[in-house]
Amino acid sequence: MTRRLVKTVDELNLAQGQIAHYSLQVSSNPEMALPFTVVAGKKPGKTLCVTSGVHGTEYSPIQAVVEFTSQIDVPDLEGRMILFPVVNLPAFQSKSIFTSPVDGLNLNRVFPGRENGSLTEAIAHTLTQQVVSKVDYLIDLHSGEITEDLFPFALYHETGDKVVDSQSRLLATSFGVELVAKTGTNEDEGWSDKGTLYAVAAETGVPAIIAEAGSGEADSKSVSTLTTGLTNAARAMKMIGGQKQRGSSSGQPRFLHRLLPRKAEFSGLFCPTHAVGDHVHKGDTIGHLTDILTMTKSEVTSPAAGVIIVQLKSILADVGDTLVEIGVL
Ligand SMILES: [Zn+2]
């Protein structure tokens, strides 16, 4: 298959009803190009950009973008979809968790990036300047990394712009997952969305969400949650017709007040005592951390009452790593 190399989505000139494959050249790094597919509906309309593979071992979202791209009903689509299955190619190709093997940076912490920065910063800059700022909506798909378990949720970033915020909120609530949260950059309130793709998109004026399902390896249930969610969200934006499909949640989503991490106080083997989706009280034991040099075993307790949305599997945790993330209800 031949792919046309482009520097910006402004160069796309697809006729209505066409599908084409491209590669986006990363500015200042001509050897790096990110594959993407564009689907132009039969009628003109808004443009939705879907990204996954911001993190290298989040395979359910990557598989979901592959499947969703082939499932789009072109005659039923109004507008365009721009779909990137893997935006962090260095992390994907090396199966690296959280960070890039090239510069040690977490792509989802460096948006909007820097043109002449490191490769991860350049990828962020190119995506922000040449794609995200030129589309109408953005959905960034994630899951747990291969080392994590995760309960499905969607987040949107509050900007203060009523129109952007209400559309971001609609994307999140229509996606079809049970848990939704509004996030901000204030670290005193728990998890901060500073430097994330969806927060920077929203601040640029593009309604956006991050939607998460799955635990690293691609499983059919999580892939289905994400492809159904994309369909639901596109329908809510009136880009496709039909009734809302059921997602992983059959009713209205529940709103989380904040996301609170419990971090490792020393390096050790973490063994969780609960499953993601479990409800816990503040102070409940949620796992144990064992220093294998001293055989010191320490109880890990929940920082708040809520639901466990992300946790490390039974693996080595470095000091400062997030062991468990609590969604506070
Ligand atoms: Zn991720």
Boltz pocket constraint, residues with backbone or C-beta under 6 A from the ligand:
constraints:
  - pocket:
      binder: B
      contacts: [[A, 54], [A, 55], [A, 58], [A, 141], [A, 142], [A, 143], [A, 145]]
      max_distance: 6.0
